[in-house]
Every structure is written in structure tokens, then in C-alpha cells.
Amino acid sequence: MSESSIEQQPPIRVAALCGSLRDGSYTRMALEVTLEGARETGAEVELLDLNDYELIFCSGDKDQQMPVGVDSLCAAVKSCQGLILGTPEYHGSYSGVLKNALDLLSGEGDRPFSDIARHYRAEGLRWFVVGDENYGEGSSR
């Protein structure tokens, strides 16, 4: 089979959702390195910075009105074949801003999925978690 007969596949799209809002964030740095590795393999990559979206606190109310930023974040996540979740470790868990963003992505209507792992498995997609902490022990996530 010649190279010309092999059908070119479009590049996969990988996004990283940064669960840190801090300038100079180690989480952001780790995600940038991770995305660079994906880019080197031919993937289209995007860093999703939660500061760039108009997000609100998720109340869990099915009738809660969502700002445009929530829809924009949902669309960005839905367009990916791979998703990397980046988070600093706070009190042995992931950041509150990441948890809130995931809650906003979950639920009714046009939101991408009610459970990230289940959605990505069902679609044959991949998701990963990158964690960091500042106490010299390494992330336990």
C-alpha cells in the first residue's frame, strides 16, 4: 500500500481544563507541557482557562439560568476527543473552581455530560487528570 493511498485522518483535538486561577500557576505550567507533547504528536490543542469564561456558582437547580460563558465552555469541551483536567491539590482534593466548572458542565440540556468518565468511555474518548501541590510530596490525585 502506497503512502498516497492511505487516507489522511484529521488531527484529534485535545483540550486541557485548568483548575487554577492564579497567575504563574504550576498547574497551568504542567498543562502547557502536557499540551505541547500532544501537539508534537499532531493533535490540535487548546488550554481552557476558567478565567476566560463567565462562570457562576452552580446551584444544582435545573432551572438555574446559565450565562453565555457556560455555553462557551460546554462547546469547547464537547469539541474535544481528549480532555485533560488540571488541578492544584487543596486539602487532599481538587480545586473548588474545577469542581464548580465540572458541575456546570454536568446536568440537563445542552451540557456535555452528566458524568465525565462515563461520557468519554461511551464515546471512546480519553480524559486524564494532572495534579500539583506545593508541599514537596507530589499530588495524590
Salt bridges, closest charged atoms under 4 A:
GLU36 OE1 - ARG39 NH1 2.55
GLU46 OE1 - ARG13 NH2 2.35
ASP49 OD2 - ARG28 NH1 3.30
ASP103 OD1 - LYS99 NZ 2.70
